[in-house]
Every structure is written in structure tokens, then in C-alpha cells.
Amino acid sequence: MVRLELDQIVMRRMKEDDIEIVKALIKEGCEGTENRLILHVLTRPLCLFVLAVLSSVLRCLVHSFILALAIPVFLLIVFLKITMPRSTGVLGSSRPYWDYVGSSYRGMQDETLSNPYSRISGKTPVTKKPRRRIGCKDKEMSSETITPEREQTAGQVWVAQCEGEIVGCIFRESETRPGIARICRLVTGCWYRREGLGRLLVQSLENREREAGAHRVYAHIPYPSKVGEAFFRKVGYVQLGEVENGEEEEEIEKETPEKGFMGYPLTKVYYKDL
């Protein structure tokens, strides 16, 4: 672990130059999530029943019992790999693939989140040009046409930068309902975990949304992620549906978890009232 000075963290909007670094950070931070989701789907009772039926049918066509068992499982894994959002996509958003170019910030002056630790310490974070990670290839600036409508639909990505290195990021989906914000991805670098960086990103974004008039923030967490669930509970989030009342029932219909093969949920929905 590397000790982080939280008062030196600069949280700003992602720029197009940062896309490859952010993708590498997500791939590193979410390693194994996709495989855990596939295992979760494969072990559901209805899915096991369907696989058993297909194996029985294949047993009449092929003479190998092992092949009859393996072929349906293999084909289902391939199907899930193709249809499930990739590690560089954003699970929990309403779109299977994130528009990184559209969500890049293009202003001349950085748009930043307020860092409460800097106010307490009185220190001013030092802003440096982001360092390239090993294995991240330089990419030319996109020539795609970026319209205000595309930027609005794409959502926002905020990166946490310390001494020129991007050490974490948080994704906020575009606003679909007035007063409602949605966090659909939070990642911190493997060397900077349990240092308070994730809490800083979430609470700083919450403060910004509160100032913008939001009254509730949702967080969509990959289903098998016990660490993610424990983290969001610590920062004050509650799973949608735990409290039974009329308002919650209406929200369950509006804010549904992402579903995969045979309708099994891939995410859990948590929320926090601001």
C-alpha cells in the first residue's frame, strides 16, 4: 500500500487524453468481476435446470457424456462473455458500453470537485500533467463530432489525481430524472485502497450533486461484490427495497437493477438521500 495525502488529491473531469489511463484503471480495479458474475448466473437453479435439459438432449446426439455436459456450459459462457458489458464498459448504467469520448471534458479550465481535506489543512493541491501508465498506448485525439446532446447523454467521469498520477475515478450517468443522480462505477488503484480515496470521491460528488439540486443518489453495485456493498453501507447508502413503504415500491419500478441471462439481476441498487 502507498500512503496517500488526501489533501493533495485533485478531482477533475476526465479529458480525452485520460481515456486510456482510465480504461486501464478500470480493468485493473474490476479484475475478476465479470467471471464472478458469470459464475453467479451459471449457478442459479433455473439456469442449472436449462443446462441439464440441454445436456440430456445432446446425450441422445453425441456418444460422449462429458461432451454432452461441457458443450451447453461452454456455449452459455461464450454467450455471456459476448453480451455482458466488458471491463472497460460500465456495469449498472443504462447502456452496455460507455461513451468515453462523449463524456470527456473539453473546457480550457479544469472543472473540479471541492476537496474538504484541502480546506481543513489549508494546503493547495499541486496539479501536474498526468503520467502515462506502463502499457497504455498514446491515442490520437478523436475526430468525432461531439454535440451538446451527445455530451449530455454520455454522462460524466471524474478522476482523482495525485502528483500527476490518476489514482481513482468515479462515473456519474447522465440525468434521466430531475433531482436524481446515479453512480455506476467507482474504482481506486490497487495500491491506493483503504486510504479513504473512494469515500472522498463519493462524498465530493454527493456534495456537488446536492448543490446542483439533487435529493437522492443511486449506486449500482455488481451483484457478487461484497466489498462494494460493505463500502456503500459505510458511507450511508441503503439497499433499495429494504424499507417497505409506498414510496420505495414506486422507486423499485423506476430504478431497476441491470439484468442478464434469463432475467437474473447483475447489480444491486443502493441509494442515499442527500
C-alpha positions as CSV (number, residue, x, y, z in Angstrom):
1,M,0.0,0.0,0.0
2,V,1.1,3.6,-0.7
3,R,0.2,6.3,1.8
4,L,-2.0,9.0,0.2
5,E,-2.2,12.6,1.3
6,L,-5.9,13.2,0.7
7,D,-5.5,17.0,0.9
8,Q,-3.3,16.7,-2.2
9,I,-5.9,15.0,-4.3
10,V,-7.3,16.9,-7.3
11,M,-10.7,15.6,-8.5
12,R,-11.4,16.8,-12.0
13,R,-13.4,15.9,-15.1
14,M,-11.8,13.3,-17.4
15,K,-10.2,14.6,-20.6
16,E,-9.8,12.8,-23.8
17,D,-6.1,12.3,-23.1
18,D,-7.0,10.4,-19.9
19,I,-9.3,7.8,-21.6
20,E,-6.7,5.0,-22.0
21,I,-5.4,5.5,-18.4
22,V,-9.0,5.4,-17.1
23,K,-9.7,2.2,-19.1
24,A,-6.6,0.5,-17.7
25,L,-7.5,1.6,-14.2
26,I,-11.0,0.1,-14.5
27,K,-9.6,-3.2,-16.0
28,E,-7.2,-3.4,-13.1
29,G,-9.7,-2.5,-10.4
30,C,-12.5,-4.7,-11.7
31,E,-10.4,-7.8,-12.4
32,G,-12.5,-10.9,-11.8
33,T,-15.9,-9.1,-11.6
34,E,-17.0,-10.5,-15.0
35,N,-16.0,-14.0,-14.1
36,R,-17.8,-13.8,-10.7
37,L,-21.0,-12.6,-12.5
38,I,-20.9,-15.5,-15.0
39,L,-20.4,-17.9,-12.1
40,H,-23.3,-16.3,-10.3
41,V,-25.6,-16.7,-13.3
42,L,-24.5,-20.3,-14.0
43,T,-25.3,-21.4,-10.5
44,R,-28.9,-20.1,-10.4
45,P,-31.4,-23.0,-10.1
46,L,-33.3,-22.2,-13.3
47,C,-30.1,-21.9,-15.3
48,L,-28.9,-25.3,-14.0
49,F,-32.2,-26.8,-15.0
50,V,-31.9,-25.5,-18.5
51,L,-28.4,-26.7,-18.8
52,A,-29.5,-30.2,-17.6
53,V,-32.2,-30.3,-20.2
54,L,-29.9,-29.3,-23.0
55,S,-27.3,-31.9,-21.8
56,S,-30.0,-34.6,-21.9
57,V,-30.9,-33.7,-25.4
58,L,-27.3,-33.7,-26.5
59,R,-26.7,-37.0,-24.9
60,C,-29.1,-38.5,-27.5
61,L,-27.0,-36.9,-30.3
62,V,-23.4,-37.5,-29.1
63,H,-22.0,-40.6,-27.6
64,S,-19.8,-38.8,-25.0
65,F,-21.3,-38.0,-21.7
66,I,-18.6,-35.4,-20.9
67,L,-19.2,-33.6,-24.2
68,A,-23.0,-33.5,-23.5
69,L,-22.3,-31.8,-20.2
70,A,-19.5,-29.5,-21.4
71,I,-21.0,-28.1,-24.7
72,P,-24.0,-26.3,-23.2
73,V,-21.9,-24.8,-20.4
74,F,-19.2,-23.7,-22.9
75,L,-21.8,-22.1,-25.3
76,L,-23.5,-20.3,-22.4
77,I,-20.2,-18.9,-21.1
78,V,-19.4,-17.6,-24.6
79,F,-22.8,-16.0,-24.9
80,L,-22.4,-14.3,-21.5
81,K,-19.0,-13.1,-22.4
82,I,-20.3,-11.5,-25.6
83,T,-23.5,-10.0,-24.1
84,M,-22.1,-8.8,-20.8
85,P,-20.5,-5.4,-20.6
86,R,-16.8,-5.5,-20.8
87,S,-14.4,-4.5,-18.0
88,T,-14.0,-1.2,-19.8
89,G,-17.7,-0.7,-20.1
90,V,-19.8,0.4,-17.1
91,L,-22.0,-2.2,-15.5
92,G,-25.0,-0.6,-13.9
93,S,-25.5,2.2,-16.5
94,S,-28.5,2.1,-18.8
95,R,-26.1,1.5,-21.8
96,P,-23.9,-1.6,-22.2
97,Y,-21.0,0.5,-23.4
98,W,-19.8,3.8,-22.0
99,D,-19.2,6.7,-24.4
100,Y,-15.8,7.7,-23.2
101,V,-15.2,10.3,-26.0
102,G,-18.6,11.9,-25.4
103,S,-18.1,12.2,-21.7
104,S,-14.6,13.8,-22.0
105,Y,-14.3,17.4,-20.7
106,R,-13.3,19.9,-23.3
107,G,-13.1,23.2,-21.4
108,M,-10.0,25.2,-21.2
109,Q,-10.0,25.3,-17.4
110,D,-10.4,22.1,-15.4
111,E,-13.8,21.5,-13.8
112,T,-13.0,20.2,-10.3
113,L,-14.8,18.8,-7.2
114,S,-14.2,20.5,-3.9
115,N,-11.8,18.6,-1.7
116,P,-12.8,19.1,2.0
117,Y,-9.3,17.9,3.2
118,S,-7.6,20.8,1.4
119,R,-9.9,23.3,3.2
120,I,-9.1,21.7,6.6
121,S,-5.3,21.6,6.0
122,G,-5.1,24.9,4.2
123,K,-2.8,23.3,1.5
124,T,-3.4,23.8,-2.2
125,P,-3.2,20.6,-4.2
126,V,-0.5,20.6,-6.9
127,T,-1.8,20.0,-10.4
128,K,0.6,18.2,-12.7
129,K,0.3,16.7,-16.1
130,P,-0.9,13.0,-15.8
131,R,1.8,10.4,-16.1
132,R,1.3,7.6,-18.6
133,R,0.9,4.1,-17.2
134,I,3.1,1.3,-18.5
135,G,1.2,-0.5,-21.2
136,C,-1.1,2.5,-22.0
137,K,-0.6,3.5,-25.6
138,D,-0.9,7.1,-26.7
139,K,-4.0,7.7,-28.7
140,E,-4.7,10.4,-31.2
141,M,-7.4,12.9,-30.4
142,S,-10.8,11.7,-31.8
143,S,-12.1,13.4,-34.9
144,E,-15.7,12.5,-33.9
145,T,-18.3,15.3,-33.8
146,I,-19.3,16.0,-30.3
147,T,-22.6,17.7,-30.0
148,P,-24.1,19.2,-26.7
149,E,-26.8,16.5,-26.9
150,R,-24.1,13.7,-27.0
151,E,-22.3,15.3,-24.1
152,Q,-25.5,15.4,-22.1
153,T,-26.3,11.8,-22.8
154,A,-22.8,10.5,-22.2
155,G,-22.6,11.4,-18.5
156,Q,-19.5,12.4,-16.6
157,V,-16.3,10.8,-15.5
158,W,-14.3,12.3,-12.6
159,V,-10.7,11.3,-11.9
160,A,-8.7,11.6,-8.8
161,Q,-5.2,12.8,-9.5
162,C,-2.3,13.0,-7.1
163,E,1.2,14.3,-8.1
164,G,0.4,13.7,-11.8
165,E,-0.9,10.2,-11.4
166,I,-4.6,9.2,-11.8
167,V,-5.3,7.0,-8.8
168,G,-9.1,6.6,-9.0
169,C,-12.2,7.5,-10.9
170,I,-16.0,7.7,-10.4
171,F,-18.7,7.6,-13.1
172,R,-21.9,9.6,-13.0
173,E,-24.6,8.7,-15.5
174,S,-26.5,11.4,-17.4
175,E,-29.5,12.7,-15.6
176,T,-32.7,11.0,-16.6
177,R,-34.9,12.1,-13.7
178,P,-34.8,15.6,-12.1
179,G,-33.2,15.6,-8.7
180,I,-31.8,12.0,-9.1
181,A,-28.1,11.2,-9.7
182,R,-26.6,7.8,-10.4
183,I,-23.2,6.4,-9.6
184,C,-22.5,3.4,-11.9
185,R,-18.8,2.8,-11.4
186,L,-16.2,3.6,-8.7
187,V,-12.6,2.4,-9.0
188,T,-9.5,3.1,-7.0
189,G,-6.0,1.9,-7.9
190,C,-4.9,-1.3,-6.2
191,W,-2.0,0.5,-4.5
192,Y,-4.3,3.2,-3.0
193,R,-7.1,1.2,-1.4
194,R,-8.2,1.5,2.2
195,E,-6.8,5.1,2.3
196,G,-10.1,6.9,2.1
197,L,-9.9,7.7,-1.6
198,G,-13.2,6.0,-2.5
199,R,-15.0,7.8,0.3
200,L,-13.5,11.1,-0.8
201,L,-14.7,10.6,-4.4
202,V,-18.2,9.6,-3.4
203,Q,-18.8,12.3,-0.8
204,S,-17.3,15.1,-3.0
205,L,-19.6,14.1,-5.9
206,E,-22.5,13.9,-3.5
207,N,-21.8,17.5,-2.3
208,R,-21.7,18.7,-5.9
209,E,-25.0,17.0,-6.7
210,R,-26.6,18.4,-3.6
211,E,-25.5,21.9,-4.6
212,A,-27.0,21.3,-8.1
213,G,-30.4,20.4,-6.6
214,A,-30.3,16.6,-6.4
215,H,-32.1,15.0,-3.4
216,R,-31.1,11.3,-4.0
217,V,-28.1,9.4,-5.3
218,Y,-28.3,5.8,-6.6
219,A,-25.3,3.4,-6.8
220,H,-25.5,0.3,-8.9
221,I,-23.1,-2.4,-7.5
222,P,-22.1,-5.6,-9.3
223,Y,-24.1,-8.5,-7.6
224,P,-21.4,-10.6,-6.1
225,S,-19.4,-7.7,-4.8
226,K,-19.5,-8.0,-1.0
227,V,-16.7,-5.4,-0.7
228,G,-18.6,-2.9,-2.8
229,E,-21.8,-3.4,-0.8
230,A,-20.0,-3.0,2.6
231,F,-18.3,0.2,1.3
232,F,-21.5,1.9,0.3
233,R,-23.2,0.9,3.5
234,K,-20.4,2.6,5.4
235,V,-20.9,5.8,3.6
236,G,-24.6,5.9,4.3
237,Y,-26.3,4.0,1.5
238,V,-29.2,1.6,1.9
239,Q,-30.3,-1.1,-0.5
240,L,-33.4,-0.3,-2.4
241,G,-36.3,-2.4,-1.1
242,E,-35.1,-2.9,2.4
243,V,-37.5,-0.3,3.8
244,E,-41.1,-1.3,2.8
245,N,-43.3,1.7,2.0
246,G,-45.3,3.1,-0.9
247,E,-42.5,5.4,-2.0
248,E,-40.0,2.6,-2.1
249,E,-42.3,0.5,-4.3
250,E,-42.6,3.3,-6.8
251,E,-38.8,3.7,-6.9
252,I,-38.2,0.0,-7.4
253,E,-40.3,0.2,-10.6
254,K,-38.3,3.2,-11.8
255,E,-34.8,2.3,-10.7
256,T,-34.3,-1.4,-11.7
257,P,-31.1,-3.4,-11.5
258,E,-29.4,-4.4,-14.7
259,K,-30.4,-7.9,-15.7
260,G,-28.6,-10.6,-17.7
261,F,-29.3,-14.1,-19.0
262,M,-32.9,-15.3,-18.1
263,G,-33.6,-12.1,-16.2
264,Y,-31.2,-12.7,-13.3
265,P,-30.0,-9.4,-11.8
266,L,-26.4,-8.4,-12.3
267,T,-26.4,-5.4,-10.0
268,K,-27.8,-4.4,-6.6
269,V,-29.3,-0.9,-6.3
270,Y,-28.3,1.2,-3.3
271,Y,-29.4,4.8,-2.6
272,K,-28.7,7.7,-0.3
273,D,-31.0,10.7,0.4
274,L,-29.0,14.0,0.4
